[in-house]
């Protein structure tokens, strides 16, 4: 795969802001480069995000392989985790040099590992530090810097603390944020529970849009259909970010996104998407720089393509049972299609 700087098309701030009307959330272990390539086949317009990459991994660990992406994924944003302004600025420079259209600071992840590194959702308690981080990242490189946050953490009075948080990041130069409309409980709830148990407060996010009319605000959390996303946009929010629903049912969400949200065409049928994935899969498996990739690295993200359609269960089962086998190749995908078609016949 080649870096974006070799691509003919460039993505400026206005392009990425438009794309942010609908975005796919950064999700650890899910939104890797293979997932994003698949999602881009379904939607030409939606903004895609990397998994969170920590600034120490890039600056101290030299883990540039985490930044690999195909130019076809654009517009794509890099999400960084960290809390040191100098180190985050250096990581942002690396991300911009690799061709990312946006650098996003994670202020929403509640995992213990992230907390121990003093970043993620715990940063909601330190708005001045977040502002310093954003200011340093903005000054260091040309890509737009954005923030993804929660409405608050633990016992914070979110209607008071969230406006203060946003005021400080806006003063630092941030013009676009994504707000997960739930609190994060740093003690007592697992990361999985933090995605579901704290109640949603869409009203508070809409109040923030009224308080900060010039700030582009995307809402995240609890959106499971493209129709719901359209309703939220029609109600006056600037953008909608969808996470698990876009991953588990990518066709229903992303195939119709360009038509319903961006005024474009409906995306390709999932069968056509599978066939379009063939050259990508074969190139991945022949990638000498990594000793040859595994089929399951890609097909694990394709499980939900036929969700809700006849034979979808057999498609998932066939890929699950055969994609990890030694020597598994394109014939496994063809076998999964055959199993699905025979079931639906």
C-alpha atoms as one frame of an Amber mdcrd trajectory, in Angstrom:
protein
   0.000   0.000   0.000   1.208   3.490  -0.728   0.855   6.587   1.382  -1.622
   9.308   0.582   1.000  11.767  -0.598   1.269   9.615  -3.747  -2.455   9.998
  -4.418  -3.683  12.480  -7.005  -6.563  13.734  -4.896  -5.991  15.990  -1.930
  -8.435  16.598   0.898  -8.599  20.060   2.366 -10.361  21.291   5.460 -13.657
  21.968   3.693 -13.662  18.471   2.172 -13.128  16.825   5.539 -15.690  19.037
   7.270 -18.257  18.030   4.653 -17.341  14.362   5.086 -17.832  14.726   8.853
 -21.602  14.928   8.326 -21.299  11.150   8.736 -18.278   9.389  10.172 -17.369
   5.900  11.335 -16.036   5.963  14.889 -12.470   4.979  15.750 -12.719   1.518
  17.321  -9.796  -0.442  18.725  -9.197  -3.783  16.958 -11.878  -2.941  14.403
 -11.210   0.140  12.272  -7.850  -0.921  10.905  -6.774  -0.245   7.314  -8.542
  -3.324   5.954 -11.822  -2.330   7.575 -11.510   1.216   6.246 -10.805   0.034
   2.705 -13.986  -2.065   2.832 -16.042   0.801   4.242 -14.801   3.147   1.535
 -16.136   0.825  -1.156 -19.609   1.224   0.367 -19.440   4.997   0.855 -17.340
   7.436  -1.145 -18.165  10.299   1.215 -18.186   9.330   4.913 -15.218  10.278
   7.074 -13.236   7.269   8.325 -11.051   7.075  11.437  -8.107   4.944  12.428
  -7.948   2.972  15.612  -6.447   5.087  18.375  -2.642   5.268  18.082  -0.725
   6.517  21.109   1.763   9.337  20.713   4.459   7.399  22.636   4.136   4.511
  20.159   4.876   6.853  17.276   7.407   9.224  18.813   9.310   6.887  21.123
   8.448   3.532  19.584   8.754   4.437  15.919   5.661   2.370  15.161   5.041
   3.905  11.744   3.507   0.650  10.504   0.412   1.627  12.519  -0.121   4.522
  10.109  -0.221   2.536   6.885  -3.236   3.211   4.715  -4.357   3.031   1.126
  -5.061   6.347  -0.637  -8.489   4.968  -1.534  -9.459   5.333   2.141  -9.411
   9.138   2.016 -10.787  11.177   3.634  -9.329   9.415   6.671  -8.446  10.825
  10.090  -5.785   9.704  12.536  -6.852   9.463  16.163  -4.080  10.010  18.683
  -3.978   9.166  22.369  -1.698  11.075  24.685  -1.449  13.893  27.206   1.965
  15.468  26.642   1.710  18.530  24.373   5.253  18.211  23.008   4.929  14.530
  22.250   1.459  14.909  20.751   2.735  17.704  18.523   5.536  15.447  17.296
   3.060  12.616  16.671   0.758  14.987  14.796   3.652  16.007  12.552   4.260
  12.343  11.737   0.576  11.830  10.996   0.412  14.852   8.708   3.533  13.729
   6.869   1.907  10.350   6.285  -1.006  12.110   4.598  -3.849  12.046   7.112
  -6.556  14.643   6.514  -7.287  15.214  10.206  -5.581  14.602  13.550  -8.052
  13.774  16.329  -7.278  13.795  20.064  -8.955  11.063  22.103 -10.598  12.472
  25.233 -13.248   9.793  25.528 -11.782   6.299  25.956 -12.422   4.989  29.505
 -10.203   1.881  29.550  -7.874   1.241  32.486  -4.853   1.129  30.189  -5.682
   4.540  28.786  -6.327   5.986  32.249  -2.976   4.727  33.489  -1.360   6.726
  30.707  -3.290   9.836  31.793  -5.160  10.224  28.535  -8.513   9.323  27.059
 -11.631  10.194  29.065  -9.629  11.175  32.143  -8.599  14.291  30.184 -12.147
  15.593  30.608 -10.975  16.543  34.102  -8.096  18.651  32.712  -9.470  21.015
  30.049  -6.483  23.366  30.313  -4.121  20.478  29.530  -6.283  19.418  26.578
  -6.166  22.988  25.295  -2.369  23.007  25.601  -2.184  19.726  23.684  -4.442
  21.001  20.913  -2.588  24.302  20.672   0.733  22.498  20.286  -0.629  20.091
  17.672  -2.184  22.911  15.648   1.024  24.937  15.675   3.190  22.003  14.627
   1.558  20.851  11.389  -1.072  21.728   8.735  -3.783  19.079   9.220  -6.910
  20.110  11.132  -6.876  19.121  14.812 -10.141  17.893  16.325 -11.264  16.438
  19.642 -13.467  13.467  20.508 -14.818  13.600  24.055 -17.592  12.496  26.406
 -20.150  14.812  27.996 -18.253  14.286  31.250 -16.789  11.714  33.620 -17.824
  10.296  36.978 -19.512  12.835  39.243 -18.890  15.874  37.064 -21.907  18.126
  36.606 -21.837  17.839  32.819 -24.020  20.897  32.069 -21.353  22.976  33.851
 -18.117  21.164  33.026 -18.755  20.405  29.344 -19.150  24.077  28.316 -15.930
  24.902  30.177 -14.127  22.043  28.439 -15.356  23.163  25.017 -14.548  26.811
  25.732 -10.929  25.954  26.409 -10.436  23.761  23.330 -12.148  26.352  21.123
  -9.842  29.028  22.526  -6.924  26.788  21.570  -8.055  26.827  17.943 -10.198
  23.675  17.630 -13.132  24.156  15.265 -14.622  20.657  15.172 -15.447  18.205
  17.972 -17.276  14.913  18.324 -19.187  14.376  21.559 -20.158  10.922  22.761
 -23.437  11.790  24.460 -22.746   9.688  27.569 -20.634  10.154  30.640 -17.687
   7.842  31.143 -17.423   6.188  34.542 -13.722   5.693  35.158 -14.310   3.454
  38.158 -16.869   0.679  38.375 -17.722   0.202  34.712 -15.787  -1.661  32.033
 -15.132  -0.053  28.635 -17.912  -2.223  27.202 -20.340  -1.152  29.939 -19.351
   2.482  29.367 -20.704   2.163  25.833 -24.178   1.205  27.022 -24.960   1.800
  30.688 -24.478   5.566  31.188 -27.645   7.207  29.837 -27.571   9.136  26.588
 -28.080  12.885  26.811 -28.586  14.146  23.285 -30.286  17.282  24.634 -27.053
  18.405  26.304 -25.120  17.986  23.052 -27.722  20.074  21.213 -27.433  22.701
  23.962 -23.694  22.827  23.264 -24.473  23.536  19.617 -26.575  26.503  20.727
 -23.827  27.740  23.054 -21.123  27.312  20.411 -22.846  28.031  17.093 -19.563
  28.327  15.180 -18.202  25.029  16.481 -18.816  22.026  14.228 -20.272  19.382
  16.565 -20.811  15.734  15.682 -22.889  13.550  17.967 -21.908   9.979  18.837
 -23.558   7.217  20.845 -26.656   5.103  20.379 -27.091   5.723  16.641 -27.860
   2.388  14.993 -29.574   3.306  11.712 -28.910   5.712   8.875 -32.448   7.048
   9.334 -31.609   8.069  12.906 -28.521   9.866  11.646 -30.623  11.798   9.148
 -33.075  12.773  11.923 -30.253  14.158  14.068 -28.814  16.144  11.170 -32.247
  17.516  10.333 -32.587  18.583  13.988 -29.579  20.866  13.628 -26.477  18.928
  14.629 -23.518  19.257  12.249 -22.463  15.637  12.041 -23.178  12.120  13.259
 -20.592   9.485  14.162 -21.675   5.838  14.119 -19.623   3.061  15.689 -20.681
  -0.535  16.213 -23.697  -0.418  13.882 -21.486   0.679  10.985 -19.129  -2.206
  11.711 -21.659  -4.981  12.233 -24.067  -3.839   9.513 -21.921  -1.810   7.122
 -24.185  -2.257   4.104 -27.293  -0.863   5.791 -25.412   2.137   7.187 -22.815
   3.009   4.562 -24.338   1.833   1.293 -27.160   4.361   1.696 -25.161   7.125
   3.360 -24.050   8.880   0.189 -27.622   9.100  -1.104 -29.382  10.038   2.134
 -26.790  12.367   3.648 -24.524  13.631   0.875 -26.915  13.836  -2.071 -25.004
  11.262  -4.096 -25.682   7.778  -5.383 -26.515   4.618  -3.458 -23.393   2.538
  -2.934 -22.702  -0.802  -4.588 -24.454  -4.050  -3.756 -22.549  -6.051  -1.129
 -21.889  -8.827  -3.656 -20.134  -6.301  -5.878 -18.188  -5.086  -2.856 -16.971
  -8.617  -2.172 -15.760  -8.942  -5.767 -14.070  -5.524  -5.558 -12.200  -6.744
  -2.483 -10.487  -9.544  -4.434  -7.494  -7.547  -5.757  -7.041  -5.946  -2.343
  -7.083  -9.327  -0.590  -4.665 -10.864  -3.067  -2.296  -7.897  -2.766  -2.436
  -8.151   1.027  -1.606 -11.845   0.953   1.308 -11.226  -1.408   2.707  -8.330
   0.647   6.363  -9.337   0.928   7.154  -6.451   3.294   5.087  -8.212   5.974
   5.883 -11.792   5.059   2.535 -12.232   3.380  -0.745 -11.224   4.979  -3.433
 -13.577   6.258  -6.868 -13.829   4.674  -8.635 -13.455   8.032  -6.982 -10.057
   8.578  -9.376  -8.776   5.921 -12.347 -11.139   5.965 -13.017 -10.634   9.686
 -14.280  -7.171   8.724 -16.514  -8.554   5.961 -18.724 -10.695   8.218 -21.571
  -8.180   8.389 -21.801  -7.319   4.689 -24.939  -9.421   4.188 -26.516  -8.834
   7.610 -30.269  -9.307   7.450 -30.163 -11.043   4.079 -30.910 -14.716   3.325
 -27.865 -16.886   3.926 -25.992 -14.255   5.952 -25.432 -16.658   8.849 -23.785
 -19.227   6.580 -21.610 -16.514   5.014 -20.334 -15.542   8.466 -19.922 -19.133
   9.583 -17.953 -20.198   6.505 -15.558 -17.253   6.778 -15.139 -17.784  10.519
 -14.383 -21.482  10.191 -12.114 -21.315   7.148 -10.550 -17.854   7.003  -7.898
 -18.633   9.636  -6.700 -21.892   8.111  -3.159 -22.152   6.767  -3.108 -21.361
   3.074  -6.582 -19.830   3.098  -7.053 -17.610   0.071  -9.662 -16.155  -2.249
 -11.255 -19.581  -2.734 -12.500 -19.333   0.867 -14.430 -16.174   0.007 -15.891
 -17.913  -3.033 -16.863 -20.845  -0.814 -18.621 -18.483   1.585 -20.566 -16.955
  -1.292 -21.560 -20.410  -2.523 -22.722 -21.452   0.949 -24.803 -18.302   1.258
 -26.332 -18.653  -2.197 -27.216 -22.313  -1.688 -28.942 -21.436   1.574 -30.897
 -18.624  -0.061 -31.933 -20.703  -3.090
